[in-house]
Amino acid sequence: MMCRKVLPCVRIWSDKCSSKYGRRRPFILAGSLMISVAVTIIGFSADIGYLLGDADEDHKNFKGT
């Protein structure tokens, strides 16, 4: 659902971009960096939850691989 709102805005911004690296490359780089950070956060979500105060009795003890 967010793609319907975000992608048209990114397309407009990239069409107006006058970077020395081109119109699309800065947006591809920024998007790939944001996705890398998001995937890393998802991977460490159990640890982050524990650090933020998630107690053991609040969830089932599932050990993923």
CHARMM-style PDB file with segment names, atoms N, HN, CA, C and O in Angstrom:
ATOM      1  N   MET     1       0.815  -1.191   0.000  1.00  0.00      PROA
ATOM      2  CA  MET     1       0.000   0.000   0.000  1.00  0.00      PROA
ATOM      3  C   MET     1       0.864   1.263   0.000  1.00  0.00      PROA
ATOM      4  O   MET     1       0.516   2.262  -0.630  1.00  0.00      PROA
ATOM      5  N   MET     2       1.982   1.209   0.706  1.00  0.00      PROA
ATOM      6  HN  MET     2       2.265   0.397   1.217  1.00  0.00      PROA
ATOM      7  CA  MET     2       2.842   2.388   0.756  1.00  0.00      PROA
ATOM      8  C   MET     2       3.482   2.660  -0.605  1.00  0.00      PROA
ATOM      9  O   MET     2       3.818   3.801  -0.921  1.00  0.00      PROA
ATOM     10  N   CYS     3       3.646   1.616  -1.401  1.00  0.00      PROA
ATOM     11  HN  CYS     3       3.373   0.689  -1.144  1.00  0.00      PROA
ATOM     12  CA  CYS     3       4.264   1.804  -2.715  1.00  0.00      PROA
ATOM     13  C   CYS     3       3.432   2.726  -3.588  1.00  0.00      PROA
ATOM     14  O   CYS     3       3.973   3.459  -4.416  1.00  0.00      PROA
ATOM     15  N   ARG     4       2.140   2.692  -3.408  1.00  0.00      PROA
ATOM     16  HN  ARG     4       1.701   2.096  -2.735  1.00  0.00      PROA
ATOM     17  CA  ARG     4       1.272   3.561  -4.209  1.00  0.00      PROA
ATOM     18  C   ARG     4       1.482   5.032  -3.895  1.00  0.00      PROA
ATOM     19  O   ARG     4       1.202   5.893  -4.729  1.00  0.00      PROA
ATOM     20  N   LYS     5       1.974   5.322  -2.699  1.00  0.00      PROA
ATOM     21  HN  LYS     5       2.202   4.622  -2.022  1.00  0.00      PROA
ATOM     22  CA  LYS     5       2.199   6.708  -2.313  1.00  0.00      PROA
ATOM     23  C   LYS     5       3.660   7.110  -2.412  1.00  0.00      PROA
ATOM     24  O   LYS     5       3.967   8.241  -2.791  1.00  0.00      PROA
ATOM     25  N   VAL     6       4.566   6.199  -2.075  1.00  0.00      PROA
ATOM     26  HN  VAL     6       4.317   5.281  -1.767  1.00  0.00      PROA
ATOM     27  CA  VAL     6       5.979   6.535  -2.018  1.00  0.00      PROA
ATOM     28  C   VAL     6       6.613   6.556  -3.405  1.00  0.00      PROA
ATOM     29  O   VAL     6       7.332   7.498  -3.738  1.00  0.00      PROA
ATOM     30  N   LEU     7       6.363   5.545  -4.207  1.00  0.00      PROA
ATOM     31  HN  LEU     7       5.779   4.780  -3.937  1.00  0.00      PROA
ATOM     32  CA  LEU     7       7.031   5.449  -5.507  1.00  0.00      PROA
ATOM     33  C   LEU     7       6.749   6.625  -6.440  1.00  0.00      PROA
ATOM     34  O   LEU     7       7.680   7.099  -7.090  1.00  0.00      PROA
ATOM     35  N   PRO     8       5.510   7.120  -6.540  1.00  0.00      PROA
ATOM     36  CA  PRO     8       5.318   8.300  -7.394  1.00  0.00      PROA
ATOM     37  C   PRO     8       6.103   9.516  -6.911  1.00  0.00      PROA
ATOM     38  O   PRO     8       6.606  10.295  -7.721  1.00  0.00      PROA
ATOM     39  N   CYS     9       6.207   9.677  -5.598  1.00  0.00      PROA
ATOM     40  HN  CYS     9       5.798   9.045  -4.941  1.00  0.00      PROA
ATOM     41  CA  CYS     9       6.991  10.803  -5.071  1.00  0.00      PROA
ATOM     42  C   CYS     9       8.468  10.637  -5.408  1.00  0.00      PROA
ATOM     43  O   CYS     9       9.126  11.596  -5.812  1.00  0.00      PROA
ATOM     44  N   VAL    10       8.987   9.433  -5.245  1.00  0.00      PROA
ATOM     45  HN  VAL    10       8.453   8.654  -4.917  1.00  0.00      PROA
ATOM     46  CA  VAL    10      10.394   9.188  -5.563  1.00  0.00      PROA
ATOM     47  C   VAL    10      10.649   9.396  -7.055  1.00  0.00      PROA
ATOM     48  O   VAL    10      11.688   9.933  -7.438  1.00  0.00      PROA
ATOM     49  N   ARG    11       9.727   8.983  -7.878  1.00  0.00      PROA
ATOM     50  HN  ARG    11       8.883   8.547  -7.566  1.00  0.00      PROA
ATOM     51  CA  ARG    11       9.886   9.204  -9.322  1.00  0.00      PROA
ATOM     52  C   ARG    11       9.942  10.685  -9.657  1.00  0.00      PROA
ATOM     53  O   ARG    11      10.757  11.104 -10.479  1.00  0.00      PROA
ATOM     54  N   ILE    12       9.097  11.470  -9.039  1.00  0.00      PROA
ATOM     55  HN  ILE    12       8.435  11.129  -8.371  1.00  0.00      PROA
ATOM     56  CA  ILE    12       9.095  12.915  -9.291  1.00  0.00      PROA
ATOM     57  C   ILE    12      10.408  13.534  -8.820  1.00  0.00      PROA
ATOM     58  O   ILE    12      11.019  14.336  -9.526  1.00  0.00      PROA
ATOM     59  N   TRP    13      10.837  13.144  -7.600  1.00  0.00      PROA
ATOM     60  HN  TRP    13      10.340  12.492  -7.026  1.00  0.00      PROA
ATOM     61  CA  TRP    13      12.087  13.689  -7.077  1.00  0.00      PROA
ATOM     62  C   TRP    13      13.281  13.277  -7.929  1.00  0.00      PROA
ATOM     63  O   TRP    13      14.189  14.079  -8.152  1.00  0.00      PROA
ATOM     64  N   SER    14      13.290  12.044  -8.404  1.00  0.00      PROA
ATOM     65  HN  SER    14      12.553  11.393  -8.223  1.00  0.00      PROA
ATOM     66  CA  SER    14      14.425  11.591  -9.210  1.00  0.00      PROA
ATOM     67  C   SER    14      14.426  12.254 -10.580  1.00  0.00      PROA
ATOM     68  O   SER    14      15.494  12.482 -11.147  1.00  0.00      PROA
ATOM     69  N   ASP    15      13.261  12.566 -11.119  1.00  0.00      PROA
ATOM     70  HN  ASP    15      12.394  12.381 -10.658  1.00  0.00      PROA
ATOM     71  CA  ASP    15      13.216  13.268 -12.398  1.00  0.00      PROA
ATOM     72  C   ASP    15      13.753  14.687 -12.277  1.00  0.00      PROA
ATOM     73  O   ASP    15      14.296  15.233 -13.238  1.00  0.00      PROA
ATOM     74  N   LYS    16      13.601  15.288 -11.095  1.00  0.00      PROA
ATOM     75  HN  LYS    16      13.160  14.845 -10.314  1.00  0.00      PROA
ATOM     76  CA  LYS    16      14.087  16.649 -10.874  1.00  0.00      PROA
ATOM     77  C   LYS    16      15.522  16.698 -10.361  1.00  0.00      PROA
ATOM     78  O   LYS    16      16.095  17.780 -10.234  1.00  0.00      PROA
ATOM     79  N   CYS    17      16.102  15.554 -10.068  1.00  0.00      PROA
ATOM     80  HN  CYS    17      15.637  14.675 -10.171  1.00  0.00      PROA
ATOM     81  CA  CYS    17      17.443  15.484  -9.504  1.00  0.00      PROA
ATOM     82  C   CYS    17      18.481  15.823 -10.571  1.00  0.00      PROA
ATOM     83  O   CYS    17      18.394  15.365 -11.711  1.00  0.00      PROA
ATOM     84  N   SER    18      19.448  16.619 -10.186  1.00  0.00      PROA
ATOM     85  HN  SER    18      19.519  16.991  -9.260  1.00  0.00      PROA
ATOM     86  CA  SER    18      20.516  16.981 -11.132  1.00  0.00      PROA
ATOM     87  C   SER    18      21.878  16.667 -10.523  1.00  0.00      PROA
ATOM     88  O   SER    18      22.787  17.497 -10.551  1.00  0.00      PROA
ATOM     89  N   SER    19      22.007  15.478  -9.979  1.00  0.00      PROA
ATOM     90  HN  SER    19      21.269  14.804  -9.956  1.00  0.00      PROA
ATOM     91  CA  SER    19      23.254  15.041  -9.357  1.00  0.00      PROA
ATOM     92  C   SER    19      24.289  14.719 -10.421  1.00  0.00      PROA
ATOM     93  O   SER    19      23.949  14.396 -11.560  1.00  0.00      PROA
ATOM     94  N   LYS    20      25.556  14.812 -10.036  1.00  0.00      PROA
ATOM     95  HN  LYS    20      25.832  15.074  -9.111  1.00  0.00      PROA
ATOM     96  CA  LYS    20      26.611  14.459 -10.998  1.00  0.00      PROA
ATOM     97  C   LYS    20      26.673  12.953 -11.237  1.00  0.00      PROA
ATOM     98  O   LYS    20      27.325  12.497 -12.177  1.00  0.00      PROA
ATOM     99  N   TYR    21      25.991  12.174 -10.383  1.00  0.00      PROA
ATOM    100  HN  TYR    21      25.461  12.544  -9.620  1.00  0.00      PROA
ATOM    101  CA  TYR    21      25.941  10.722 -10.545  1.00  0.00      PROA
ATOM    102  C   TYR    21      24.748  10.262 -11.372  1.00  0.00      PROA
ATOM    103  O   TYR    21      24.560   9.062 -11.572  1.00  0.00      PROA
ATOM    104  N   GLY    22      23.962  11.178 -11.840  1.00  0.00      PROA
ATOM    105  HN  GLY    22      24.114  12.152 -11.677  1.00  0.00      PROA
ATOM    106  CA  GLY    22      22.789  10.838 -12.633  1.00  0.00      PROA
ATOM    107  C   GLY    22      21.509  11.070 -11.856  1.00  0.00      PROA
ATOM    108  O   GLY    22      21.535  11.483 -10.696  1.00  0.00      PROA
ATOM    109  N   ARG    23      20.401  10.801 -12.501  1.00  0.00      PROA
ATOM    110  HN  ARG    23      20.379  10.466 -13.443  1.00  0.00      PROA
ATOM    111  CA  ARG    23      19.110  11.052 -11.860  1.00  0.00      PROA
ATOM    112  C   ARG    23      18.654   9.901 -10.996  1.00  0.00      PROA
ATOM    113  O   ARG    23      17.991  10.130  -9.984  1.00  0.00      PROA
ATOM    114  N   ARG    24      18.982   8.676 -11.351  1.00  0.00      PROA
ATOM    115  HN  ARG    24      19.521   8.491 -12.172  1.00  0.00      PROA
ATOM    116  CA  ARG    24      18.453   7.510 -10.641  1.00  0.00      PROA
ATOM    117  C   ARG    24      19.417   6.917  -9.619  1.00  0.00      PROA
ATOM    118  O   ARG    24      18.974   6.389  -8.599  1.00  0.00      PROA
ATOM    119  N   ARG    25      20.720   6.989  -9.865  1.00  0.00      PROA
ATOM    120  HN  ARG    25      21.080   7.418 -10.693  1.00  0.00      PROA
ATOM    121  CA  ARG    25      21.693   6.317  -9.009  1.00  0.00      PROA
ATOM    122  C   ARG    25      21.648   6.746  -7.543  1.00  0.00      PROA
ATOM    123  O   ARG    25      21.731   5.877  -6.675  1.00  0.00      PROA
ATOM    124  N   PRO    26      21.521   8.034  -7.216  1.00  0.00      PROA
ATOM    125  CA  PRO    26      21.444   8.388  -5.793  1.00  0.00      PROA
ATOM    126  C   PRO    26      20.235   7.762  -5.094  1.00  0.00      PROA
ATOM    127  O   PRO    26      20.323   7.389  -3.924  1.00  0.00      PROA
ATOM    128  N   PHE    27      19.128   7.646  -5.790  1.00  0.00      PROA
ATOM    129  HN  PHE    27      19.056   7.949  -6.740  1.00  0.00      PROA
ATOM    130  CA  PHE    27      17.927   7.063  -5.201  1.00  0.00      PROA
ATOM    131  C   PHE    27      18.054   5.553  -5.073  1.00  0.00      PROA
ATOM    132  O   PHE    27      17.554   4.972  -4.110  1.00  0.00      PROA
ATOM    133  N   ILE    28      18.710   4.917  -6.020  1.00  0.00      PROA
ATOM    134  HN  ILE    28      19.116   5.390  -6.802  1.00  0.00      PROA
ATOM    135  CA  ILE    28      18.960   3.482  -5.920  1.00  0.00      PROA
ATOM    136  C   ILE    28      19.891   3.197  -4.745  1.00  0.00      PROA
ATOM    137  O   ILE    28      19.664   2.255  -3.986  1.00  0.00      PROA
ATOM    138  N   LEU    29      20.929   4.003  -4.593  1.00  0.00      PROA
ATOM    139  HN  LEU    29      21.113   4.769  -5.210  1.00  0.00      PROA
ATOM    140  CA  LEU    29      21.871   3.822  -3.486  1.00  0.00      PROA
ATOM    141  C   LEU    29      21.180   4.049  -2.141  1.00  0.00      PROA
ATOM    142  O   LEU    29      21.339   3.245  -1.222  1.00  0.00      PROA
ATOM    143  N   ALA    30      20.423   5.122  -2.020  1.00  0.00      PROA
ATOM    144  HN  ALA    30      20.293   5.774  -2.767  1.00  0.00      PROA
ATOM    145  CA  ALA    30      19.727   5.412  -0.761  1.00  0.00      PROA
ATOM    146  C   ALA    30      18.710   4.312  -0.434  1.00  0.00      PROA
ATOM    147  O   ALA    30      18.604   3.887   0.717  1.00  0.00      PROA
ATOM    148  N   GLY    31      17.974   3.858  -1.430  1.00  0.00      PROA
ATOM    149  HN  GLY    31      18.060   4.203  -2.364  1.00  0.00      PROA
ATOM    150  CA  GLY    31      16.995   2.802  -1.206  1.00  0.00      PROA
ATOM    151  C   GLY    31      17.642   1.496  -0.788  1.00  0.00      PROA
ATOM    152  O   GLY    31      17.137   0.810   0.101  1.00  0.00      PROA
ATOM    153  N   SER    32      18.752   1.144  -1.418  1.00  0.00      PROA
ATOM    154  HN  SER    32      19.162   1.702  -2.140  1.00  0.00      PROA
ATOM    155  CA  SER    32      19.423  -0.105  -1.058  1.00  0.00      PROA
ATOM    156  C   SER    32      20.025  -0.021   0.343  1.00  0.00      PROA
ATOM    157  O   SER    32      20.032  -1.016   1.069  1.00  0.00      PROA
ATOM    158  N   LEU    33      20.528   1.149   0.733  1.00  0.00      PROA
ATOM    159  HN  LEU    33      20.522   1.957   0.144  1.00  0.00      PROA
ATOM    160  CA  LEU    33      21.045   1.299   2.099  1.00  0.00      PROA
ATOM    161  C   LEU    33      19.924   1.197   3.130  1.00  0.00      PROA
ATOM    162  O   LEU    33      20.104   0.574   4.177  1.00  0.00      PROA
ATOM    163  N   MET    34      18.777   1.798   2.849  1.00  0.00      PROA
ATOM    164  HN  MET    34      18.631   2.304   1.999  1.00  0.00      PROA
ATOM    165  CA  MET    34      17.650   1.716   3.780  1.00  0.00      PROA
ATOM    166  C   MET    34      17.138   0.285   3.908  1.00  0.00      PROA
ATOM    167  O   MET    34      16.784  -0.152   5.003  1.00  0.00      PROA
ATOM    168  N   ILE    35      17.096  -0.445   2.796  1.00  0.00      PROA
ATOM    169  HN  ILE    35      17.384  -0.090   1.907  1.00  0.00      PROA
ATOM    170  CA  ILE    35      16.665  -1.841   2.839  1.00  0.00      PROA
ATOM    171  C   ILE    35      17.661  -2.682   3.629  1.00  0.00      PROA
ATOM    172  O   ILE    35      17.257  -3.564   4.386  1.00  0.00      PROA
ATOM    173  N   SER    36      18.953  -2.423   3.465  1.00  0.00      PROA
ATOM    174  HN  SER    36      19.281  -1.706   2.850  1.00  0.00      PROA
ATOM    175  CA  SER    36      19.970  -3.165   4.214  1.00  0.00      PROA
ATOM    176  C   SER    36      19.824  -2.934   5.718  1.00  0.00      PROA
ATOM    177  O   SER    36      19.927  -3.874   6.506  1.00  0.00      PROA
ATOM    178  N   VAL    37      19.588  -1.698   6.109  1.00  0.00      PROA
ATOM    179  HN  VAL    37      19.505  -0.934   5.469  1.00  0.00      PROA
ATOM    180  CA  VAL    37      19.383  -1.390   7.531  1.00  0.00      PROA
ATOM    181  C   VAL    37      18.119  -2.072   8.044  1.00  0.00      PROA
ATOM    182  O   VAL    37      18.121  -2.633   9.140  1.00  0.00      PROA
ATOM    183  N   ALA    38      17.044  -2.030   7.265  1.00  0.00      PROA
ATOM    184  HN  ALA    38      17.043  -1.574   6.375  1.00  0.00      PROA
ATOM    185  CA  ALA    38      15.786  -2.645   7.694  1.00  0.00      PROA
ATOM    186  C   ALA    38      15.930  -4.156   7.852  1.00  0.00      PROA
ATOM    187  O   ALA    38      15.414  -4.725   8.814  1.00  0.00      PROA
ATOM    188  N   VAL    39      16.614  -4.803   6.936  1.00  0.00      PROA
ATOM    189  HN  VAL    39      17.033  -4.340   6.154  1.00  0.00      PROA
ATOM    190  CA  VAL    39      16.802  -6.260   7.029  1.00  0.00      PROA
ATOM    191  C   VAL    39      17.672  -6.609   8.233  1.00  0.00      PROA
ATOM    192  O   VAL    39      17.427  -7.612   8.903  1.00  0.00      PROA
ATOM    193  N   THR    40      18.678  -5.797   8.513  1.00  0.00      PROA
ATOM    194  HN  THR    40      18.878  -4.982   7.969  1.00  0.00      PROA
ATOM    195  CA  THR    40      19.516  -6.023   9.687  1.00  0.00      PROA
ATOM    196  C   THR    40      18.709  -5.871  10.966  1.00  0.00      PROA
ATOM    197  O   THR    40      18.849  -6.674  11.889  1.00  0.00      PROA
ATOM    198  N   ILE    41      17.864  -4.848  11.028  1.00  0.00      PROA
ATOM    199  HN  ILE    41      17.750  -4.196  10.278  1.00  0.00      PROA
ATOM    200  CA  ILE    41      17.016  -4.649  12.212  1.00  0.00      PROA
ATOM    201  C   ILE    41      16.055  -5.821  12.384  1.00  0.00      PROA
ATOM    202  O   ILE    41      15.841  -6.283  13.505  1.00  0.00      PROA
ATOM    203  N   ILE    42      15.478  -6.303  11.297  1.00  0.00      PROA
ATOM    204  HN  ILE    42      15.652  -5.927  10.387  1.00  0.00      PROA
ATOM    205  CA  ILE    42      14.580  -7.450  11.382  1.00  0.00      PROA
ATOM    206  C   ILE    42      15.340  -8.679  11.888  1.00  0.00      PROA
ATOM    207  O   ILE    42      14.815  -9.450  12.691  1.00  0.00      PROA
ATOM    208  N   GLY    43      16.551  -8.856  11.425  1.00  0.00      PROA
ATOM    209  HN  GLY    43      16.978  -8.230  10.773  1.00  0.00      PROA
ATOM    210  CA  GLY    43      17.345 -10.001  11.859  1.00  0.00      PROA
ATOM    211  C   GLY    43      17.665  -9.970  13.345  1.00  0.00      PROA
ATOM    212  O   GLY    43      17.728 -11.021  13.983  1.00  0.00      PROA
ATOM    213  N   PHE    44      17.867  -8.798  13.898  1.00  0.00      PROA
ATOM    214  HN  PHE    44      17.816  -7.945  13.380  1.00  0.00      PROA
ATOM    215  CA  PHE    44      18.197  -8.658  15.310  1.00  0.00      PROA
ATOM    216  C   PHE    44      16.998  -8.211  16.141  1.00  0.00      PROA
ATOM    217  O   PHE    44      17.177  -7.684  17.239  1.00  0.00      PROA
ATOM    218  N   SER    45      15.790  -8.409  15.643  1.00  0.00      PROA
ATOM    219  HN  SER    45      15.644  -8.838  14.751  1.00  0.00      PROA
ATOM    220  CA  SER    45      14.606  -7.910  16.339  1.00  0.00      PROA
ATOM    221  C   SER    45      14.415  -8.550  17.714  1.00  0.00      PROA
ATOM    222  O   SER    45      13.968  -7.878  18.643  1.00  0.00      PROA
ATOM    223  N   ALA    46      14.744  -9.835  17.862  1.00  0.00      PROA
ATOM    224  HN  ALA    46      15.107 -10.381  17.108  1.00  0.00      PROA
ATOM    225  CA  ALA    46      14.616 -10.473  19.177  1.00  0.00      PROA
ATOM    226  C   ALA    46      15.587  -9.856  20.167  1.00  0.00      PROA
ATOM    227  O   ALA    46      15.223  -9.604  21.315  1.00  0.00      PROA
ATOM    228  N   ASP    47      16.810  -9.612  19.740  1.00  0.00      PROA
ATOM    229  HN  ASP    47      17.106  -9.817  18.806  1.00  0.00      PROA
ATOM    230  CA  ASP    47      17.800  -8.990  20.617  1.00  0.00      PROA
ATOM    231  C   ASP    47      17.428  -7.552  20.954  1.00  0.00      PROA
ATOM    232  O   ASP    47      17.600  -7.115  22.092  1.00  0.00      PROA
ATOM    233  N   ILE    48      16.930  -6.833  19.992  1.00  0.00      PROA
ATOM    234  HN  ILE    48      16.790  -7.188  19.068  1.00  0.00      PROA
ATOM    235  CA  ILE    48      16.506  -5.454  20.222  1.00  0.00      PROA
ATOM    236  C   ILE    48      15.331  -5.424  21.188  1.00  0.00      PROA
ATOM    237  O   ILE    48      15.276  -4.575  22.077  1.00  0.00      PROA
ATOM    238  N   GLY    49      14.397  -6.344  21.016  1.00  0.00      PROA
ATOM    239  HN  GLY    49      14.442  -7.034  20.294  1.00  0.00      PROA
ATOM    240  CA  GLY    49      13.274  -6.427  21.942  1.00  0.00      PROA
ATOM    241  C   GLY    49      13.721  -6.722  23.355  1.00  0.00      PROA
ATOM    242  O   GLY    49      13.196  -6.146  24.308  1.00  0.00      PROA
ATOM    243  N   TYR    50      14.694  -7.619  23.503  1.00  0.00      PROA
ATOM    244  HN  TYR    50      15.121  -8.086  22.729  1.00  0.00      PROA
ATOM    245  CA  TYR    50      15.219  -7.941  24.825  1.00  0.00      PROA
ATOM    246  C   TYR    50      15.892  -6.719  25.452  1.00  0.00      PROA
ATOM    247  O   TYR    50      15.704  -6.442  26.637  1.00  0.00      PROA
ATOM    248  N   LEU    51      16.678  -5.987  24.653  1.00  0.00      PROA
ATOM    249  HN  LEU    51      16.831  -6.211  23.691  1.00  0.00      PROA
ATOM    250  CA  LEU    51      17.357  -4.793  25.166  1.00  0.00      PROA
ATOM    251  C   LEU    51      16.373  -3.697  25.551  1.00  0.00      PROA
ATOM    252  O   LEU    51      16.660  -2.890  26.436  1.00  0.00      PROA
ATOM    253  N   LEU    52      15.222  -3.660  24.899  1.00  0.00      PROA
ATOM    254  HN  LEU    52      14.989  -4.316  24.181  1.00  0.00      PROA
ATOM    255  CA  LEU    52      14.213  -2.639  25.202  1.00  0.00      PROA
ATOM    256  C   LEU    52      13.276  -3.062  26.325  1.00  0.00      PROA
ATOM    257  O   LEU    52      12.324  -2.347  26.638  1.00  0.00      PROA
ATOM    258  N   GLY    53      13.535  -4.222  26.936  1.00  0.00      PROA
ATOM    259  HN  GLY    53      14.308  -4.803  26.681  1.00  0.00      PROA
ATOM    260  CA  GLY    53      12.770  -4.613  28.104  1.00  0.00      PROA
ATOM    261  C   GLY    53      11.756  -5.715  27.895  1.00  0.00      PROA
ATOM    262  O   GLY    53      10.906  -5.935  28.758  1.00  0.00      PROA
ATOM    263  N   ASP    54      11.821  -6.410  26.784  1.00  0.00      PROA
ATOM    264  HN  ASP    54      12.512  -6.231  26.084  1.00  0.00      PROA
ATOM    265  CA  ASP    54      10.906  -7.523  26.544  1.00  0.00      PROA
ATOM    266  C   ASP    54      11.267  -8.672  27.479  1.00  0.00      PROA
ATOM    267  O   ASP    54      12.394  -9.167  27.457  1.00  0.00      PROA
ATOM    268  N   ALA    55      10.314  -9.091  28.293  1.00  0.00      PROA
ATOM    269  HN  ALA    55       9.398  -8.689  28.310  1.00  0.00      PROA
ATOM    270  CA  ALA    55      10.574 -10.170  29.247  1.00  0.00      PROA
ATOM    271  C   ALA    55      10.346 -11.524  28.585  1.00  0.00      PROA
ATOM    272  O   ALA    55       9.637 -11.626  27.584  1.00  0.00      PROA
ATOM    273  N   ASP    56      10.948 -12.550  29.148  1.00  0.00      PROA
ATOM    274  HN  ASP    56      11.524 -12.467  29.962  1.00  0.00      PROA
ATOM    275  CA  ASP    56      10.819 -13.896  28.589  1.00  0.00      PROA
ATOM    276  C   ASP    56       9.391 -14.409  28.659  1.00  0.00      PROA
ATOM    277  O   ASP    56       8.976 -15.167  27.781  1.00  0.00      PROA
ATOM    278  N   GLU    57       8.629 -14.025  29.666  1.00  0.00      PROA
ATOM    279  HN  GLU    57       8.965 -13.410  30.379  1.00  0.00      PROA
ATOM    280  CA  GLU    57       7.263 -14.529  29.786  1.00  0.00      PROA
ATOM    281  C   GLU    57       6.296 -13.834  28.840  1.00  0.00      PROA
ATOM    282  O   GLU    57       5.136 -14.236  28.749  1.00  0.00      PROA
ATOM    283  N   ASP    58       6.744 -12.802  28.135  1.00  0.00      PROA
ATOM    284  HN  ASP    58       7.687 -12.476  28.209  1.00  0.00      PROA
ATOM    285  CA  ASP    58       5.882 -12.084  27.193  1.00  0.00      PROA
ATOM    286  C   ASP    58       5.754 -12.790  25.851  1.00  0.00      PROA
ATOM    287  O   ASP    58       4.905 -12.422  25.039  1.00  0.00      PROA
ATOM    288  N   HSD    59       6.571 -13.780  25.608  1.00  0.00      PROA
ATOM    289  HN  HSD    59       7.261 -14.079  26.267  1.00  0.00      PROA
ATOM    290  CA  HSD    59       6.541 -14.461  24.307  1.00  0.00      PROA
ATOM    291  C   HSD    59       6.867 -15.944  24.488  1.00  0.00      PROA
ATOM    292  O   HSD    59       7.372 -16.370  25.527  1.00  0.00      PROA
ATOM    293  N   LYS    60       6.568 -16.694  23.465  1.00  0.00      PROA
ATOM    294  HN  LYS    60       6.159 -16.347  22.621  1.00  0.00      PROA
ATOM    295  CA  LYS    60       6.913 -18.111  23.471  1.00  0.00      PROA
ATOM    296  C   LYS    60       8.419 -18.258  23.217  1.00  0.00      PROA
ATOM    297  O   LYS    60       9.035 -17.408  22.573  1.00  0.00      PROA
ATOM    298  N   ASN    61       8.976 -19.304  23.712  1.00  0.00      PROA
ATOM    299  HN  ASN    61       8.475 -19.994  24.235  1.00  0.00      PROA
ATOM    300  CA  ASN    61      10.409 -19.526  23.536  1.00  0.00      PROA
ATOM    301  C   ASN    61      10.672 -20.266  22.236  1.00  0.00      PROA
ATOM    302  O   ASN    61      10.977 -21.459  22.255  1.00  0.00      PROA
ATOM    303  N   PHE    62      10.562 -19.597  21.142  1.00  0.00      PROA
ATOM    304  HN  PHE    62      10.314 -18.629  21.127  1.00  0.00      PROA
ATOM    305  CA  PHE    62      10.848 -20.173  19.827  1.00  0.00      PROA
ATOM    306  C   PHE    62      12.273 -19.821  19.455  1.00  0.00      PROA
ATOM    307  O   PHE    62      12.650 -18.650  19.453  1.00  0.00      PROA
ATOM    308  N   LYS    63      13.044 -20.806  19.150  1.00  0.00      PROA
ATOM    309  HN  LYS    63      12.737 -21.758  19.152  1.00  0.00      PROA
ATOM    310  CA  LYS    63      14.420 -20.584  18.744  1.00  0.00      PROA
ATOM    311  C   LYS    63      14.506 -20.802  17.237  1.00  0.00      PROA
ATOM    312  O   LYS    63      14.503 -21.942  16.771  1.00  0.00      PROA
ATOM    313  N   GLY    64      14.580 -19.729  16.486  1.00  0.00      PROA
ATOM    314  HN  GLY    64      14.582 -18.803  16.865  1.00  0.00      PROA
ATOM    315  CA  GLY    64      14.666 -19.823  15.035  1.00  0.00      PROA
ATOM    316  C   GLY    64      16.050 -20.223  14.590  1.00  0.00      PROA
ATOM    317  O   GLY    64      17.005 -20.152  15.364  1.00  0.00      PROA
ATOM    318  N   THR    65      16.160 -20.640  13.357  1.00  0.00      PROA
ATOM    319  HN  THR    65      15.384 -20.698  12.729  1.00  0.00      PROA
ATOM    320  CA  THR    65      17.461 -21.043  12.851  1.00  0.00      PROA
ATOM    321  C   THR    65      18.097 -19.926  12.095  1.00  0.00      PROA
ATOM    322  OT1 THR    65      19.208 -20.078  11.588  1.00  0.00      PROA
TER     323      THR     65
END
